[in-house]
Each structure stands twice: as C-alpha cells, then as structure tokens.
Amino acid sequence: MRRVCVFCGSAAGARPDYAREAEALGRAIAARGMGLVFGGGAVGLMGIVARAAQAAGAPVTGIIPHGLVAREAGARDLADLRIVDSMHERKALMAELSDGFVVLPGGFGTLEEAVEALTWLQLGIHRKGVVFVNTLGFWSRQMAMLDHMVAEGLLRAEMRPMAMLAPDAEAALDALAAFVPPEVPRWLRPGEA
C-alpha cells in the first residue's frame, strides 16, 4: 500500500468523535509511510484528514472539480492539488492514484463514492479494498442494508464481504493491508464504467 484514498464528508458532522477519527486516520496514514488521496476540499472531515496527514509528513494529493473549488474552499495549500472537469473525472483519478479506500462518515457524496468503488471491485475494474470506519456505529445501518440485499437475493453472498467494516483508523488500514480481492471476472475495463 503506497497511497490510500479517503472518502468522507465535506462537513465535520454533529459529533467531535468524527473529527478525532479523521485526524487519527491522517496521522496513521503518515505513520505507515503512505500517502493520502482525497477529494481536495479544505472543509469538513476532508480538510481535517488532509491537514492531519500533511502535518504528520504524508504526501497528500487532493482532486477536486473546478466547480467545487470555491464552494468547498479547495485545499490550495497542497503541493499536489489537481483540479479536474467533473465529478466522474475526480473519482476515476482518485481510484487510479490509490491502492485502497477508507470510508469515514459522510453524506450522499461519500456514500456514492464508496458504493461506486465497491461496484468497480465487483466488476473487476480494480482489485482494491474498501473499508468503512464505523465511528460511533455510523455505518452499522448501511451494513445491515447490505445484509438485507443478500437476504433478498439482490447481492451475491460472496460479494458482501467486499464492504469491510473497521472500528477505527488503525484497524481500517490493517484490513486494507490484509485484503485479498475476490476472484471475479473482469466485466469492464477502466474507462468503461
């Protein structure tokens, strides 16, 4: 693992534990000698994880569409801030530059990014792990929904473990390091998704 992509909220959330875990993740990425790839915003959990990683010495790459630079106060102090044309380009580049994904609490965008990373894994577009950090049980209901999909025959049981759950940042990075991708046929190639 050289670089970890972190999906997380552009808001800090209602509880200080979310910010503390984002800081812990940034420091843990740096402590393991890895780099951070993230959505390029200077606000919310995005800004917190990036500042913590950067302060601890990790190389940080932010990727943000030009339309969000002003709205999300793009992290202009980064040595590597890439401004792209669209959300699609942002997600594709984040996936290309990273070796795995960690998902902190967030809203629609965070959930969409994580589900797309899982979909790409299922389709064989990439072979990178996806780990949800379950701060204060934030992702427990989402995991229950995935179990419901399996029970209802809409998600194959052997695909369900692809959405890994970890209690904290250190455990999430351990899970990524130990991840063995499932044997799936390649349905699509990068760029076809």
Contact map, one row per residue, 1 for C-alpha under 8 A:
1111000000000000000000000000000001000000000000000000000000000000000000000000000000000000000000000011000000000000000000000000000000000000000000000000000000000000000000000000000010000000000000000
1111000000000000000000000000000011100000000000000000000000000000000000000000000000000000000000000110000000000000000000000000000000000000000000000000000000000000000000000000000000000000000000000
1111100000000000000000000000000001111000000000000000000000000000000000000000000000000000000000001111000000000000000000000000000000000000000000000000000000000000000000000000000000000000000000000
1111110000000000000000000000100001111000000000000000000000000000000000000000000000000000000000000111110000000000000000000000000000000000000000000000000000000000000000000000000000000000000000000
0011111000000000000000000000000000011100000000000000000000000000000000000000000000000000000001100111110000000000000000000000000000000000000000000000000000000000000000000000000000000000000000000
0001111100000000000000000000000000011110000000000000000000000000000000000000000000000000000000000000111100000000000000000000000000000000000000000000000000000000000000000000000000000000000000000
0000111110000000000000000000000000000110000001000000000000000000000000000000000000000000000000000000111101000100110000000000000000000000000000000000000000000000000000000000000000000000000000000
0000011111000000000000000000000000000000000011000000000000000000000000000000000000000000000000000000001111100100000000000000000000000000000000000000000000000000000000000000000000000000000000000
0000001111111000000000000000000000000000000111000000000000000000000000000000000000000000000000000000000111101100000000000000000000000000000000000000000000000000000000000000000000000000000000000
0000000111110000000000000000000000000000101111100000000000000000000000010000000000000000000000000000000001000000000000000000000000000000000000000000000000000000000000000000000000000000000000000
0000000011111000000000000000000000000000001111000000000000000000000000000000000000000000000000000000000001000000000000000000000000000000000000000000000000000000000000000000000000000000000000000
0000000011111111011000000000000000000000001110000000000000000000000000000000000000000000000000000000000000000000000000000000000000000000000000000000000000000000000000000000000000000000000000000
0000000010111111011000000000000000000000000110000000000000000000000000000000000000000000000000000000000001000000000000000000000000000000000000000000000000000000000000000000000000000000000000000
0000000000011111000000000000000000000000000000000000000000000000000000000000000000000000000000000000000000000000000000000000000000000000000000000000000000000000000000000000000000000000000000000
0000000000011111111000000000000000000000000000000000000000000000000000000000000000000000000000000000000000000000000000000000000000000000000000000000000000000000000000000000000000000000000000000
0000000000011111111100000000000000000000000000000000000000000000000000000000000000000000000000000000000000000000000000000000000000000000000000000000000000000000000000000000000000000000000000000
0000000000000011111110000000000000000000000000000000000000000000000000000000000000000000000000000000000000000000000000000000000000000011000000000000000000000000000000000000000000000000000000000
0000000000011011111111000000000000000000000010000000000000000000000000000000000000000000000000000000000110000000000000000000000000000010000000000000000000000000000000000000000000000000000000000
0000000000011011111111100000000000000000000010010000000000000000000000000000000000000000000000000000000000000000000000000000000000000000000000000000000000000000000000000000000000000000000000000
0000000000000001111111110000000000000000000000000000000000000000000000000000000000000000000000000000000000000000000000000000000000000000000000000000000000000000000000000000000000000000000000000
0000000000000000111111111000000000000000000000000000000000000000000000000000000000000000000000000000000000000000000000000000000000000010000000000000000000000000000000011000000000000000000000000
0000000000000000011111111100000000000000000010011001000000000000000000000000000000000000000000000000000100000000000000000000000000000000000000000000000000000000000000001000000000000000000000000
0000000000000000001111111110000000000000000000011011100000000000000000000000000000000000000000000000000000000000000000000000000000000000000000000000000000000000000000000000000000000000000000000
0000000000000000000111111111000000000000000000001001000000000000000000000000000000000000000000000000000000000000000000000000000000000000000000000000000000000000000000001000000000000000000000000
0000000000000000000011111111100000000000000000001000100000000000000000000000000000000000000000000000000000000000000000000000000000000000000000000000000000000000000000001100000000000000000000000
0000000000000000000001111111110000010000000000001111110100000000000000000000000000000000000000000000000000000000000000000000000000000000000000000000000000000000000000000000000000000000000000000
0000000000000000000000111111111000000000000000000001100100000000000000000000000000000000000000000000000000000000000000000000000000000000000000000000000000000000000000000000000000000000000000000
0000000000000000000000011111111100000000000000000000100000000000000000000000000000000000000000000000000000000000000000000000000000000000000000000000000000000000000000001100000000000000000000000
0001000000000000000000001111111111110000000000000000100001000000000000000000000000000000000000000000000000000000000000000000000000000000000000000000000000000000000000000000100000000000000000000
0000000000000000000000000111111111100000000000000000110111100000000000000000000000000000000000000000000000000000000000000000000000000000000000000000000000000000000000000000000000000000000000000
0000000000000000000000000011111111000000000000000000000100000000000000000000000000000000000000000000000000000000000000000000000000000000000000000000000000000000000000000000000000000000000000000
0000000000000000000000000001111111000000000000000000000000000000000000000000000000000000000000000000000000000000000000000000000000000000000000000000000000000000000000000000000000000000000000000
0100000000000000000000000000111111100000000000000000000001000000000000000000000000000000000000000000000000000000000000000000000000000000000000000000000000000000000000000000000000000000000000000
1111000000000000000000000000111111110000000000000000000001100000000000000000000000000000000000000000000000000000000000000000000000000000000000000000000000000000000000000000000000000000000000000
0111000000000000000000000000110011111000000000000000000001111000000000000000000000000000000000000000000000000000000000000000000000000000000000000000000000000000000000000000000000000000000000000
0011110000000000000000000100100001111100000000000100100001111000000000000000000000000000000000000000000000000000000000000000000000000000000000000000000000000000000000000000000000000000000000000
0011110000000000000000000000000000111110000000000000000000011110000000000000000000000000000001001100000000000000000000000000000000000000000000000000000000000000000000000000000000000000000000000
0000111000000000000000000000000000011111000001000100000000011110000000000000000000000000000001000000000000000000000000000000000000000000000000000000000000000000000000000000000000000000000000000
0000011000000000000000000000000000001111100001000000000000000111000000000000000000000000010001000000000000000000000000000000000000000000000000000000000000000000000000000000000000000000000000000
0000000000000000000000000000000000000111110001100000000000001111000000000110000011000000000000000000000000000000000000000000000000000000000000000000000000000000000000000000000000000000000000000
0000000001000000000000000000000000000011111101100000000000000101000010011110000000000000000000000000000000000000000000000000000000000000000000000000000000000000000000000000000000000000000000000
0000000000000000000000000000000000000001111101110100000000000000000000011111000000000000000000000000000000000000000000000000000000000000000000000000000000000000000000000000000000000000000000000
0000000001110000000000000000000000000000111111110000000000000000000000011100000000000000000000000000000000000000000000000000000000000000000000000000000000000000000000000000000000000000000000000
0000000011111000000000000000000000000000111111110000000000000000000000000000000000000000000000000000000000000000000000000000000000000000000000000000000000000000000000000000000000000000000000000
0000000111111000011001000000000000000000001111111000000000000000000000000000000000000000000000000000000000000000000000000000000000000000000000000000000000000000000000000000000000000000000000000
0000001111100000000000000000000000000111111111111100000000000000000000000000000000000000000000000000000000000000000000000000000000000000000000000000000000000000000000000000000000000000000000000
0000000001000000000000000000000000000001111111111110000000000000000000000010000000000000000000000000000000000000000000000000000000000000000000000000000000000000000000000000000000000000000000000
0000000000000000001001100000000000000000011111111111000000000000000000000000000000000000000000000000000000000000000000000000000000000000000000000000000000000000000000000000000000000000000000000
0000000000000000000001111100000000000000000011111111100000000000000000000000000000000000000000000000000000000000000000000000000000000000000000000000000000000000000000000000000000000000000000000
0000000000000000000000000100000000010100010001111111110000010000000000000000000000000000000000000000000000000000000000000000000000000000000000000000000000000000000000000000000000000000000000000
0000000000000000000000100100000000000000000000111111111000000000000000000000000000000000000000000000000000000000000000000000000000000000000000000000000000000000000000000000000000000000000000000
0000000000000000000001110110000000000000000000011111111100000000000000000000000000000000000000000000000000000000000000000000000000000000000000000000000000000000000000000000000000000000000000000
0000000000000000000000101111110000010000000000001111111111110000000000000000000000000000000000000000000000000000000000000000000000000000000000000000000000000000000000000000000000000000000000000
0000000000000000000000000100010000000000000000000111111111110000000000000000000000000000000000000000000000000000000000000000000000000000000000000000000000000000000000000000000000000000000000000
0000000000000000000000000000000000000000000000000011111111000000000000000000000000000000000000000000000000000000000000000000000000000000000000000000000000000000000000000000000000000000000000000
0000000000000000000000000110011000000000000000000001111111000000000000000000000000000000000000000000000000000000000000000000000000000000000000000000000000000000000000000000000000000000000000000
0000000000000000000000000000010000000000000000000000111111100000000000000000000000000000000000000000000000000000000000000000000000000000000000000000000000000000000000000000000000000000000000000
0000000000000000000000000000110011110000000000000000111111110000000000000000000000000000000000000000000000000000000000000000000000000000000000000000000000000000000000000000000000000000000000000
0000000000000000000000000000010001110000000000000000110011111000000000000000000000000000000000000000000000000000000000000000000000000000000000000000000000000000000000000000000000000000000000000
0000000000000000000000000000000000111100000000000100110001111100000000000000011100000000000000000000000000000000000000000000000000000000000000000000000000000000000000000000000000000000000000000
0000000000000000000000000000000000111101000000000000000000111110000000000000011111000000000000000000000000000000000000000000000000000000000000000000000000000000000000000000000000000000000000000
0000000000000000000000000000000000001111100000000000000000011111000000000010010111000000000000000000000000000000000000000000000000000000000000000000000000000000000000000000000000000000000000000
0000000000000000000000000000000000001111000000000000000000001111100000000000000011110000010011000000000000000000000000000000000000000000000000000000000000000000000000000000000000000000000000000
0000000000000000000000000000000000000011100000000000000000000111110110000100000011110010010000000000000000000000000000000000000000000000000000000000000000000000000000000000000000000000000000000
0000000000000000000000000000000000000000000000000000000000000011111110000000000000111110010000000000000000000000000000000000000000000000000000000000000000000000000000000000000000000000000000000
0000000000000000000000000000000000000000000000000000000000000001111111000000000000111100000000000000000000000000000000000000000000000000000000000000000000000000000000000000000000000000000000000
0000000000000000000000000000000000000000000000000000000000000000111111100000000000001000000000000000000000000000000000000000000000000000000000000000000000000000000000000000000000000000000000000
0000000000000000000000000000000000000000000000000000000000000001111111111100000000000000000000000000000000000000000000000000000000000000000000000000000000000000000000000000000000000000000000000
0000000000000000000000000000000000000000100000000000000000000001111111111100000000100000000000000000000000000000000000000000000000000000000000000000000000000000000000000000000000000000000000000
0000000000000000000000000000000000000000000000000000000000000000011111111100000000000000000000000000000000000000000000000000000000000000000000000000000000000000000000000000000000000000000000000
0000000000000000000000000000000000000000000000000000000000000000001111111100000000000000000000000000000000000000000000000000000000000000000000000000000000000000000000000000000000000000000000000
0000000001000000000000000000000000000000111000000000000000000000000111111100000000000000000000000000000000000000000000000000000000000000000000000000000000000000000000000000000000000000000000000
0000000000000000000000000000000000000000111000000000000000000000000111111111000000000000000000000000000000000000000000000000000000000000000000000000000000000000000000000000000000000000000000000
0000000000000000000000000000000000000001111000000000000000000001000111111111000000000000000000000000000000000000000000000000000000000000000000000000000000000000000000000000000000000000000000000
0000000000000000000000000000000000000001110000100000000000000100000000001111110010000000000000000000000000000000000000000000000000000000000000000000000000000000000000000000000000000000000000000
0000000000000000000000000000000000000000010000000000000000000000000000001111110010000000000000000000000000000000000000000000000000000000000000000000000000000000000000000000000000000000000000000
0000000000000000000000000000000000000000000000000000000000000000000000000011111000000000000000000000000000000000000000000000000000000000000000000000000000000000000000000000000000000000000000000
0000000000000000000000000000000000000000000000000000000000011100000000000011111110000000000000000000000000000000000000000000000000000000000000000000000000000000000000000000000000000000000000000
0000000000000000000000000000000000000000000000000000000000011000000000000000111110000000000000000000000000000000000000000000000000000000000000000000000000000000000000000000000000000000000000000
0000000000000000000000000000000000000000000000000000000000011100000000000000011111000000000000000000000000000000000000000000000000000000000000000000000000000000000000000000000000000000000000000
0000000000000000000000000000000000000001000000000000000000001111000000000011011111100000000000000000000000000000000000000000000000000000000000000000000000000000000000000000000000000000000000000
0000000000000000000000000000000000000001000000000000000000001111000000000000000111110000000000000000000000000000000000000000000000000000000000000000000000000000000000000000000000000000000000000
0000000000000000000000000000000000000000000000000000000000000011110010000000000011111000000000000000000000000000000000000000000000000000000000000000000000000000000000000000000000000000000000000
0000000000000000000000000000000000000000000000000000000000000011110000000000000001111110110000000000000000000000000000000000000000000000000000000000000000000000000000000000000000000000000000000
0000000000000000000000000000000000000000000000000000000000000000111000000000000000111110110000000000000000000000000000000000000000000000000000000000000000000000000000000000000000000000000000000
0000000000000000000000000000000000000000000000000000000000000000110000000000000000011111110000000000000000000000000000000000000000000000000000000000000000000000000000000000000000000000000000000
0000000000000000000000000000000000000000000000000000000000000001100000000000000000011111111000000000000000000000000000000000000000000000000000000000000000000000000000000000000000000000000000000
0000000000000000000000000000000000000000000000000000000000000000000000000000000000000111111100000000000000000000000000000000000000000000000000000000000000000000000000000000000000000000000000000
0000000000000000000000000000000000000000000000000000000000000000000000000000000000011111111110000000000000000000000000000000000000000000000000000000000000000000000000000000000000000000000000000
0000000000000000000000000000000000000010000000000000000000000011100000000000000000011111111111000000000000000000000000000000000000000000000000000000000000000000000000000000000000000000000000000
0000000000000000000000000000000000000000000000000000000000000000000000000000000000000011111111100000000000000000100000000000000000000000000000000000000000000000000000000000000000000000000000000
0000000000000000000000000000000000000000000000000000000000000000000000000000000000000001111111110000000000000000000000000000000000000000000000000000000000000000000000000000000000000000000000000
0000000000000000000000000000000000000000000000000000000000000010000000000000000000000000111111111000000000000000000000000000000000000000000000000000000000000000000000000000000000000000000000000
0000100000000000000000000000000000001110000000000000000000000010000000000000000000000000011111111100000000000000000000000000000000000000000000000000000000000000000000000000000000000000000000000
0000100000000000000000000000000000000000000000000000000000000000000000000000000000000000001111111111000000000000000010000000000000000000000000000000000000000000000000000000000000000000000000000
0000000000000000000000000000000000000000000000000000000000000000000000000000000000000000000111111100000000000000000000000000000000000000000000000000000000000000000000000000000000000000000000000
0010000000000000000000000000000000001000000000000000000000000000000000000000000000000000000011111110000000000000000000000000000000000000000000000000000000000000000000000000000000000000000000000
0111100000000000000000000000000000001000000000000000000000000000000000000000000000000000000001111111100000000000000000000000000000000000000000000000000000000000000000000000000000000000000000000
1111100000000000000000000000000000000000000000000000000000000000000000000000000000000000000000101111100000000000000000000000000110000000000000000000000000000000000000000000000000000000000000000
1011100000000000000000000000000000000000000000000000000000000000000000000000000000000000000000100111110000000000000000000000000111000000000000000000000000000000000000000000000100000000000000000
0001111000000000000000000000000000000000000000000000000000000000000000000000000000000000000000000111111000000000010010000000000111100000000000000000000000000000000000000000000100000000000000000
0001111000000000000000000000000000000000000000000000000000000000000000000000000000000000000000000001111100000000000000000000000001111000000000000000000000000000000000000001100000000000000000000
0000011100000000000000000000000000000000000000000000000000000000000000000000000000000000000000000000111110000100010000000000000001111000000000000000000000000000000000000000000000000000000000000
0000011110000000010001000000000000000000000000000000000000000000000000000000000000000000000000000000011111000000000000000000000000011110000000000000000000000000000000000000000000000000000000000
0000000110000000010000000000000000000000000000000000000000000000000000000000000000000000000000000000001111100100000000000000000000001110011000000000000000000000000000000000000000000000000000000
0000001111101000000000000000000000000000000000000000000000000000000000000000000000000000000000000000000111111110000000000000000000000000000000000000000000000000000000000000000000000000000000000
0000000110000000000000000000000000000000000000000000000000000000000000000000000000000000000000000000000011111110000000000000000000000000000000000000000000000000000000000000000000000000000000000
0000000000000000000000000000000000000000000000000000000000000000000000000000000000000000000000000000000001111111000000000000000000000000000000000000000000000000000000000000000000000000000000000
0000000010000000000000000000000000000000000000000000000000000000000000000000000000000000000000000000000001111111100000000000000000000000000000000000000000000000000000000000000000000000000000000
0000001110000000000000000000000000000000000000000000000000000000000000000000000000000000000000000000001011111111110000000000000000000000000000000000000000000000000000000000000000000000000000000
0000000000000000000000000000000000000000000000000000000000000000000000000000000000000000000000000000000001111111111000000000000000000000000000000000000000000000000000000000000000000000000000000
0000000000000000000000000000000000000000000000000000000000000000000000000000000000000000000000000000000000011111111100000000000000000000000000000000000000000000000000000000000000000000000000000
0000001000000000000000000000000000000000000000000000000000000000000000000000000000000000001000000000000000001111111110000000000000000000000000000000000000000000000000000000000000000000000000000
0000001000000000000000000000000000000000000000000000000000000000000000000000000000000000000000000000101000000111111111000000000001000000000000000000000000000000000000000000000000000000000000000
0000000000000000000000000000000000000000000000000000000000000000000000000000000000000000000000000000000000000011111111100000000000000000000000000000000000000000000000000000000000000000000000000
0000000000000000000000000000000000000000000000000000000000000000000000000000000000000000000000000000000000000001111111110000000000000000000000000000000000000000000000000000000000000000000000000
0000000000000000000000000000000000000000000000000000000000000000000000000000000000000000000000100000100000000000111111111000000001000000000000000000000000000000000000000000000000000000000000000
0000000000000000000000000000000000000000000000000000000000000000000000000000000000000000000000000000000000000000011111111100000001000000000000000000000000000000011000000000000000000000000000000
0000000000000000000000000000000000000000000000000000000000000000000000000000000000000000000000000000000000000000001111111110000000000000000000000000000000000000000000000000000000000000000000000
0000000000000000000000000000000000000000000000000000000000000000000000000000000000000000000000000000000000000000000111111111110000000000000000000000000000000000000000000000000000000000000000001
0000000000000000000000000000000000000000000000000000000000000000000000000000000000000000000000000000000000000000000011111111111110000000000000000000000000000000010000000000000000000000000000000
0000000000000000000000000000000000000000000000000000000000000000000000000000000000000000000000000000000000000000000001111111100000000000000000000000000000000010000000000000000000000001000000000
0000000000000000000000000000000000000000000000000000000000000000000000000000000000000000000000000000000000000000000000111111110000000000000000000000000000000000000000000000000000000001111100000
0000000000000000000000000000000000000000000000000000000000000000000000000000000000000000000000000000000000000000000000011111111000000000000000000000000000000000000000000000000000000001111110000
0000000000000000000000000000000000000000000000000000000000000000000000000000000000000000000000000000000000000000000000011111111000000000000000000000000000000000000000000000000000000000011111000
0000000000000000000000000000000000000000000000000000000000000000000000000000000000000000000000000000000000000000000000011011111100000000000000000000000000000000000000000000000000000000000001000
0000000000000000000000000000000000000000000000000000000000000000000000000000000000000000000000000000000000000000000000001001111110000000000000000000000000000000000000000000000000001000000000000
0000000000000000000000000000000000000000000000000000000000000000000000000000000000000000000000000011100000000000000000001000011111000000000000000000000000000000000000000000000000101000000000000
0000000000000000000000000000000000000000000000000000000000000000000000000000000000000000000000000011100000000000000000001000001111100000000000000000000000000000010100000000000100111000000000000
0000000000000000000000000000000000000000000000000000000000000000000000000000000000000000000000000001111000000000010011000000000111110000000000000000000000000000011100000000000100000000000000000
0000000000000000000000000000000000000000000000000000000000000000000000000000000000000000000000000000111000000000000000000000000011111000000000000000000000000000001111000001001100000000000000000
0000000000000000000000000000000000000000000000000000000000000000000000000000000000000000000000000000011100000000000000000000000001111100001000000000000000000000001111000001000000000000000000000
0000000000000000000000000000000000000000000000000000000000000000000000000000000000000000000000000000011110000000000000000000000000111110001000000000000000000000000011111001000000000000000000000
0000000000000000000000000000000000000000000000000000000000000000000000000000000000000000000000000000000110000000000000000000000000011111111100000000000000000000000011110000000000000000000000000
0000000000000000110010000000000000000000000000000000000000000000000000000000000000000000000000000000000110000000000000000000000000001111111000000000000000000000000000110000000000000000000000000
0000000000000000100000000000000000000000000000000000000000000000000000000000000000000000000000000000000000000000000000000000000000000111110000000000000000000000000000000000000000000000000000000
0000000000000000000000000000000000000000000000000000000000000000000000000000000000000000000000000000000000000000000000000000000000000111111100000000000000000000000000000000000000000000000000000
0000000000000000000000000000000000000000000000000000000000000000000000000000000000000000000000000000000010000000000000000000000000000111111110000000000000000000000000000000000000000000000000000
0000000000000000000000000000000000000000000000000000000000000000000000000000000000000000000000000000000010000000000000000000000000011110111111100000000000000000000000000000000000000000000000000
0000000000000000000000000000000000000000000000000000000000000000000000000000000000000000000000000000000000000000000000000000000000000100111111110000000000000000000000000000000000000000000000000
0000000000000000000000000000000000000000000000000000000000000000000000000000000000000000000000000000000000000000000000000000000000000000011111111000000000000000000000000000000000000000000000000
0000000000000000000000000000000000000000000000000000000000000000000000000000000000000000000000000000000000000000000000000000000000000000001111111100000000000000000000000000000000000000000000000
0000000000000000000000000000000000000000000000000000000000000000000000000000000000000000000000000000000000000000000000000000000000000000001111111110000000000000001000000000000000000000000000000
0000000000000000000000000000000000000000000000000000000000000000000000000000000000000000000000000000000000000000000000000000000000000000000111111111000000000000000000000000000000000000000000000
0000000000000000000000000000000000000000000000000000000000000000000000000000000000000000000000000000000000000000000000000000000000000000000011111111100000000000000000000000000000000000000000000
0000000000000000000000000000000000000000000000000000000000000000000000000000000000000000000000000000000000000000000000000000000000000000000001111111110000100001000000000000000000000000000000000
0000000000000000000000000000000000000000000000000000000000000000000000000000000000000000000000000000000000000000000000000000000000000000000000111111111000000001000000000000000000000000000000000
0000000000000000000000000000000000000000000000000000000000000000000000000000000000000000000000000000000000000000000000000000000000000000000000011111111100000000000000000000000000000000000000000
0000000000000000000000000000000000000000000000000000000000000000000000000000000000000000000000000000000000000000000000000000000000000000000000001111111111100000000000000000000000000000000000000
0000000000000000000000000000000000000000000000000000000000000000000000000000000000000000000000000000000000000000000000000000000000000000000000000111111111111001000000000000000000000000000000000
0000000000000000000000000000000000000000000000000000000000000000000000000000000000000000000000000000000000000000000000000000000000000000000000000011111111000000000000000000000000000000000000000
0000000000000000000000000000000000000000000000000000000000000000000000000000000000000000000000000000000000000000000000000000000000000000000000000001111111100000000000000000000000000000000000000
0000000000000000000000000000000000000000000000000000000000000000000000000000000000000000000000000000000000000000000000000000000000000000000000000000111111110000000000000000000000000000000000000
0000000000000000000000000000000000000000000000000000000000000000000000000000000000000000000000000000000000000000000000000000000000000000000000000000111111110000000000000000000000000000000000000
0000000000000000000000000000000000000000000000000000000000000000000000000000000000000000000000000000000000000000000000000000000000000000000000000100110111111011000000000000000000000000000000000
0000000000000000000000000000000000000000000000000000000000000000000000000000000000000000000000000000000000000000000000000000000000000000000000000000010011111111000000000000000000000000000000000
0000000000000000000000000000000000000000000000000000000000000000000000000000000000000000000000000000000000000000000000000000000000000000000000000000010000111111100000000000000000000000000000000
0000000000000000000000000000000000000000000000000000000000000000000000000000000000000000000000000000000000000000000000000000000000000000000000000000000000011111100000000000000000000000000000000
0000000000000000000000000000000000000000000000000000000000000000000000000000000000000000000000000000000000000000000000000100000000000000000000000000000000111111110000000000000000000100000000000
0000000000000000000000000000000000000000000000000000000000000000000000000000000000000000000000000000000000000000000000000000000000000000000000000110010000111111111000000000000000000000000000000
0000000000000000000000000000000000000000000000000000000000000000000000000000000000000000000000000000000000000000000000000000000000000000000000000000000000001111111100000000000000000000000000000
0000000000000000000000000000000000000000000000000000000000000000000000000000000000000000000000000000000000000000000001001000000011000000000000000000000000000011111100000000000000001100000000000
0000000000000000000000000000000000000000000000000000000000000000000000000000000000000000000000000000000000000000000001000000000001110000000000100000000000000001111110000000000000000000000000000
0000000000000000000000000000000000000000000000000000000000000000000000000000000000000000000000000000000000000000000000000000000011110000000000000000000000000000111111000000001000000000000000000
0000000000000000000000000000000000000000000000000000000000000000000000000000000000000000000000000000000000000000000000000000000000111100000000000000000000000000001111100001000000000000000000000
0000000000000000000000000000000000000000000000000000000000000000000000000000000000000000000000000000000000000000000000000000000000111100000000000000000000000000000111111011001000000000000000000
0000000000000000000000000000000000000000000000000000000000000000000000000000000000000000000000000000000000000000000000000000000000001110000000000000000000000000000011111011000000000000000000000
0000000000000000000010000000000000000000000000000000000000000000000000000000000000000000000000000000000000000000000000000000000000001110000000000000000000000000000001111111000000000000000000000
0000000000000000000011011001000000000000000000000000000000000000000000000000000000000000000000000000000000000000000000000000000000001000000000000000000000000000000001111111100000000000000000000
0000000000000000000000001001000000000000000000000000000000000000000000000000000000000000000000000000000000000000000000000000000000000000000000000000000000000000000000011111110000000000000000000
0000000000000000000000000000000000000000000000000000000000000000000000000000000000000000000000000000000000000000000000000000000000000000000000000000000000000000000001111111111000000000000000000
0000000000000000000000000000000000000000000000000000000000000000000000000000000000000000000000000000010000000000000000000000000000111000000000000000000000000000000011111111111100000000000000000
0000000000000000000000000000100000000000000000000000000000000000000000000000000000000000000000000000010000000000000000000000000000000000000000000000000000000000000000001111111110000000000000000
0000000000000000000000000000000000000000000000000000000000000000000000000000000000000000000000000000000000000000000000000000000000000000000000000000000000000000000000000111111111000000000000000
0000000000000000000000000000000000000000000000000000000000000000000000000000000000000000000000000000000000000000000000000000000000100000000000000000000000000000000101000011111111100000000000000
0000000000000000000000000000000000000000000000000000000000000000000000000000000000000000000000000001100000000000000000000000000011100000000000000000000000000000000000000001111111100000000000000
1000000000000000000000000000000000000000000000000000000000000000000000000000000000000000000000000000000000000000000000000000000000000000000000000000000000000000000000000000111111100000000000000
0000000000000000000000000000000000000000000000000000000000000000000000000000000000000000000000000000000000000000000000000000000000000000000000000000000000000000000000000000011111110000000000000
0000000000000000000000000000000000000000000000000000000000000000000000000000000000000000000000000000000000000000000000000000000110000000000000000000000000000000000000000000001111111000000000000
0000000000000000000000000000000000000000000000000000000000000000000000000000000000000000000000000000000000000000000000000000000010000000000000000000000000000000000000000000000001111100000000000
0000000000000000000000000000000000000000000000000000000000000000000000000000000000000000000000000000000000000000000000000000001110000000000000000000000000000000010000000000000000111110000000000
0000000000000000000000000000000000000000000000000000000000000000000000000000000000000000000000000000000000000000000000000000000000000000000000000000000000000010010000000000000000011111000000000
0000000000000000000000000000000000000000000000000000000000000000000000000000000000000000000000000000000000000000000000000000000000000000000000000000000000000000000000000000000000001111100000000
0000000000000000000000000000000000000000000000000000000000000000000000000000000000000000000000000000000000000000000000000111000000000000000000000000000000000000000000000000000000000111110000000
0000000000000000000000000000000000000000000000000000000000000000000000000000000000000000000000000000000000000000000000000011000000000000000000000000000000000000000000000000000000000011111000000
0000000000000000000000000000000000000000000000000000000000000000000000000000000000000000000000000000000000000000000000000011100000000000000000000000000000000000000000000000000000000001111110000
0000000000000000000000000000000000000000000000000000000000000000000000000000000000000000000000000000000000000000000000000011100000000000000000000000000000000000000000000000000000000000111110000
0000000000000000000000000000000000000000000000000000000000000000000000000000000000000000000000000000000000000000000000000011100000000000000000000000000000000000000000000000000000000000011111011
0000000000000000000000000000000000000000000000000000000000000000000000000000000000000000000000000000000000000000000000000001100000000000000000000000000000000000000000000000000000000000011111111
0000000000000000000000000000000000000000000000000000000000000000000000000000000000000000000000000000000000000000000000000000110000000000000000000000000000000000000000000000000000000000000111111
0000000000000000000000000000000000000000000000000000000000000000000000000000000000000000000000000000000000000000000000000000000000000000000000000000000000000000000000000000000000000000000011111
0000000000000000000000000000000000000000000000000000000000000000000000000000000000000000000000000000000000000000000000000000000000000000000000000000000000000000000000000000000000000000000111111
0000000000000000000000000000000000000000000000000000000000000000000000000000000000000000000000000000000000000000000000010000000000000000000000000000000000000000000000000000000000000000000111111
